[in-house]
Amino acid sequence: MAVAERLALSMAIIISLHALRQASSRGATRKEIIEVLNSGFPIRAKYGRRGKAKVFSFGRERLGHFYEHRRLEVFYKQEGGDIIVITVYVFYGKWE
């Protein structure tokens, strides 16, 4: 099962249920994943995949620690006219 959205360039974004669950457990939402794909900056990826990242203001506690920012990294592949999200990583800290 997957969740499909539309990218600004009219490409379908397919987020597998597994990737969505992992993202949620790491503190990311479907809306943020789409935002990273639309306006994030490119990052290196392996195995022929692509990656984008974006830093969000956070300014609160998570798991007993205070963090100013949260960086989402979305790894995906393109198949035809679709973007298939493979996984999402979330890092907490401070970025300039």
Stockholm file with secondary structure:
# STOCKHOLM 1.0

chainA/1-96         MAVAERLALSMAIIISLHALRQASSRGATRKEIIEVLNSGFPIRAKYGRRGKAKVFSFGRERLGHFYEHRRLEVFYKQEGGDIIVITVYVFYGKWE
#=GR chainA/1-96 SS CEEEEECTTSCEEEEEHHHHHHHHHHTCCHHHHHHHHHHCEEECCSTTCEEEEEEEEEEEEETTEEEEEEEEEEEEEEETTEEEEEEEEEEEECCC
#=GC SS_cons        CEEEEECTTSCEEEEEHHHHHHHHHHTCCHHHHHHHHHHCEEECCSTTCEEEEEEEEEEEEETTEEEEEEEEEEEEEEETTEEEEEEEEEEEECCC
//
